[in-house]
Amino acid sequence: MGGPLESELAFRAQLVIPEQLQLYDYWRRQADGKSMPSRNEIHPSGFKRLLPTISLIDVEHDPKRYRVRLAGTGLRDVYQREMTGTYLDEVQWGFNRDYWLAACYRIVDRKRPAQGIVRAPARGKEHLVQFWLRLPLSNGGKRVDMILCYDSFISTEKAIVLSELVQA
């Protein structure tokens, strides 16, 4: 079984969008040897170009719920609604609702980042593929209090080309 460095390298190798790599590397630097940084150690100036599709999710622990504290304008454009202030379990995600809730639970329970790909991220957006990255943040270092999110939306055609390049 590999150690933490091997696990980090394996996770990083799964990130195919350059902006995902940029944010993940920034997050690791801000953690400065800890398992995750705190919200106070994350500064938007470190990833200013990514802000339109950055979001922050507050983790409420009792009961466990996830509230969008902040969502960039690029997310509003894709989901055709303002996401700031909404709870993830109240959003009409269509077939992706349980997927997003499960991803949040996994990040909070494991205290580790997660990434993935979703086709057709919203109704009427069947032509898009969403590459997502979720990074845990902790104020006390013991539990996840917030999740830093980055989403990249690209056309299905570009996603197919990207997939072929990665597999080559």
C-alpha positions as CSV (number, residue, x, y, z in Angstrom):
1,M,0.0,0.0,0.0
2,G,1.4,3.4,-0.9
3,G,2.0,6.3,1.4
4,P,0.4,9.8,1.4
5,L,2.8,11.1,-1.2
6,E,2.0,8.3,-3.6
7,S,-1.7,8.8,-3.0
8,E,-1.4,12.5,-3.7
9,L,0.5,11.8,-6.9
10,A,-2.1,9.3,-8.0
11,F,-4.9,11.7,-7.4
12,R,-3.1,14.5,-9.2
13,A,-2.5,12.3,-12.2
14,Q,-6.3,11.9,-12.6
15,L,-6.7,15.7,-13.1
16,V,-6.8,16.3,-16.9
17,I,-8.0,19.9,-17.0
18,P,-5.0,22.3,-16.5
19,E,-7.0,24.6,-14.3
20,Q,-7.8,21.6,-12.0
21,L,-4.1,21.0,-11.6
22,Q,-3.5,24.7,-10.9
23,L,-6.1,24.8,-8.1
24,Y,-5.0,21.4,-6.7
25,D,-1.4,22.5,-6.5
26,Y,-2.4,25.8,-4.9
27,W,-4.5,23.9,-2.3
28,R,-1.6,21.6,-1.5
29,R,0.8,24.5,-1.1
30,Q,-1.6,26.3,1.2
31,A,-2.0,23.1,3.3
32,D,1.7,23.4,4.0
33,G,2.2,19.8,5.1
34,K,-1.3,19.4,6.7
35,S,-4.0,17.2,5.3
36,M,-6.0,20.2,4.2
37,P,-5.7,24.0,4.6
38,S,-8.2,26.2,6.4
39,R,-10.5,28.7,4.6
40,N,-8.3,31.5,6.0
41,E,-5.4,30.1,4.0
42,I,-7.2,30.2,0.7
43,H,-7.0,33.5,-1.1
44,P,-8.9,34.2,-4.4
45,S,-5.9,36.1,-5.8
46,G,-4.1,32.7,-6.0
47,F,-6.6,31.5,-8.7
48,K,-8.3,34.7,-9.9
49,R,-8.8,33.4,-13.5
50,L,-10.8,30.5,-12.2
51,L,-13.3,32.5,-10.1
52,P,-16.3,32.3,-12.5
53,T,-16.7,28.6,-11.8
54,I,-15.4,28.5,-8.2
55,S,-17.8,27.8,-5.4
56,L,-17.6,27.3,-1.6
57,I,-19.8,24.9,0.2
58,D,-20.4,25.2,3.9
59,V,-20.6,21.9,5.7
60,E,-23.2,21.8,8.5
61,H,-22.6,18.9,10.8
62,D,-25.7,18.5,12.9
63,P,-27.7,17.6,10.8
64,K,-25.2,17.1,7.9
65,R,-26.2,19.4,5.1
66,Y,-24.3,21.4,2.5
67,R,-25.0,25.0,1.7
68,V,-23.5,26.9,-1.2
69,R,-21.8,29.9,0.5
70,L,-20.6,31.4,-2.8
71,A,-21.0,30.5,-6.4
72,G,-19.3,32.1,-9.4
73,T,-21.2,33.6,-12.3
74,G,-20.2,30.8,-14.6
75,L,-22.2,28.3,-12.5
76,R,-25.3,30.5,-12.7
77,D,-24.9,30.5,-16.5
78,V,-24.8,26.7,-16.6
79,Y,-27.5,26.0,-14.0
80,Q,-29.6,29.0,-15.0
81,R,-30.1,30.0,-11.4
82,E,-28.3,31.7,-8.6
83,M,-26.7,29.0,-6.5
84,T,-25.4,31.1,-3.6
85,G,-27.4,30.5,-0.4
86,T,-29.0,27.2,-1.6
87,Y,-28.7,23.8,0.1
88,L,-27.6,21.1,-2.2
89,D,-30.5,18.8,-1.1
90,E,-33.0,21.4,-2.2
91,V,-31.7,22.0,-5.7
92,Q,-33.4,20.3,-8.6
93,W,-30.4,18.6,-10.1
94,G,-32.3,16.0,-12.0
95,F,-30.5,12.7,-12.2
96,N,-27.3,14.2,-10.7
97,R,-28.8,15.1,-7.2
98,D,-27.8,12.0,-5.4
99,Y,-24.4,12.0,-7.1
100,W,-23.5,15.4,-5.7
101,L,-24.7,14.7,-2.2
102,A,-22.7,11.4,-2.2
103,A,-19.6,13.2,-3.4
104,C,-19.9,15.7,-0.5
105,Y,-20.4,13.0,2.1
106,R,-17.4,11.1,0.7
107,I,-15.2,14.3,0.9
108,V,-16.3,15.1,4.4
109,D,-16.0,11.5,5.7
110,R,-12.6,10.8,4.1
111,K,-11.2,14.3,4.6
112,R,-9.7,14.0,1.1
113,P,-10.2,15.7,-2.2
114,A,-12.4,14.2,-5.0
115,Q,-12.8,14.7,-8.7
116,G,-15.0,13.4,-11.4
117,I,-16.8,13.9,-14.7
118,V,-20.5,14.4,-15.3
119,R,-22.2,14.4,-18.7
120,A,-25.1,16.8,-19.2
121,P,-24.7,18.6,-15.9
122,A,-28.1,20.3,-16.1
123,R,-31.3,20.1,-18.0
124,G,-30.8,21.6,-21.5
125,K,-27.0,21.3,-21.2
126,E,-26.7,17.9,-22.8
127,H,-23.9,19.2,-25.0
128,L,-21.6,19.8,-22.0
129,V,-19.3,17.7,-20.0
130,Q,-18.5,18.9,-16.4
131,F,-15.0,18.2,-15.0
132,W,-15.2,18.8,-11.3
133,L,-12.8,19.1,-8.4
134,R,-13.7,19.3,-4.7
135,L,-11.1,20.2,-2.1
136,P,-11.8,20.0,1.7
137,L,-11.0,22.9,4.0
138,S,-10.9,22.7,7.8
139,N,-10.7,25.5,10.4
140,G,-9.6,23.2,13.2
141,G,-7.8,20.5,11.2
142,K,-10.0,17.7,12.5
143,R,-13.1,17.9,10.4
144,V,-14.1,19.3,7.0
145,D,-16.0,22.6,7.5
146,M,-16.0,23.8,3.9
147,I,-15.4,22.5,0.4
148,L,-13.6,24.5,-2.2
149,C,-15.1,23.6,-5.6
150,Y,-13.9,24.1,-9.2
151,D,-16.0,23.1,-12.2
152,S,-14.9,23.2,-15.9
153,F,-17.6,22.9,-18.6
154,I,-16.5,21.8,-22.0
155,S,-18.4,20.6,-25.1
156,T,-18.9,16.9,-25.5
157,E,-16.8,17.0,-28.7
158,K,-13.8,18.6,-26.9
159,A,-14.2,16.1,-24.0
160,I,-13.9,13.2,-26.5
161,V,-10.8,14.6,-28.0
162,L,-9.3,15.3,-24.5
163,S,-10.2,11.7,-23.5
164,E,-8.4,10.3,-26.5
165,L,-5.3,12.5,-25.7
166,V,-5.2,11.3,-22.1
167,Q,-5.4,7.6,-23.2
168,A,-2.7,8.0,-25.8
